[in-house]
Amino acid sequence: MNAADEAITLLKKYGGAAYFGEPVSQLEHALQTAHFAVQAGSSRELVLAALLHDVGHLLVDPAESAADEGIDARHEIAGYDWLLSRFGELVAEPVRLHVPAKRYLCRTNPAYLSRLSPASVRSLELQGGPFTEEEAREFESHSFFREALRLRSWDDEAKIPGMVVAPLEAYEWLWRA
């Protein structure tokens, strides 16, 4: 099975699961995130990162109640490792950094935290909370800083129940390049 088939299989097999306290499924969240990336005119790699940014949740398969139990499954690392070996750095790095991007935004934008869903606030606590000033400056120096912030913004938006977006099959073009 090639990387595209593996990704599609994961999304189809586990994508119907609830998205950790949000009003959408894993697949709905992935498709909405990819939709926002396409709308922003993003590169193929960044759209693919958007579609698969939470693949780590599908790989480690933690319980829906993991956050309530005080567990950070570190899905961004599991997803990064899986994506790096299949799709390369341009896809994997924004995924690895989408959690640190949330921590960065909580440090640098006071209004950001107030816009997070209750589930995102809980996961933020488990992920280490807002960055320190030093951590924020270090994050800004990362070569994928801007891509991570873009992915984070789409991730935060992609929790809209009933939003009509293109189906998974519409992203076939991502696998052909």
Buried (B, 14 or more C-beta within 10 A) or exposed (E): EEBBEEBBEBBEEBBEBEBBBBBBBBBBBBBBBBBBBBEEEBEBBBBBBBBBBBBBBBBBEBEEEBBEEEEBBBBBBBBBBBBBEBBEBBBBBBBBBBBBBBBBBBBBEEEBBEEBBEBBEBBBEBBEEBBEEEBBEEBEEBEBBEBBBBBBBBBBBBBBEEEEBEEBEEBEEBBEE
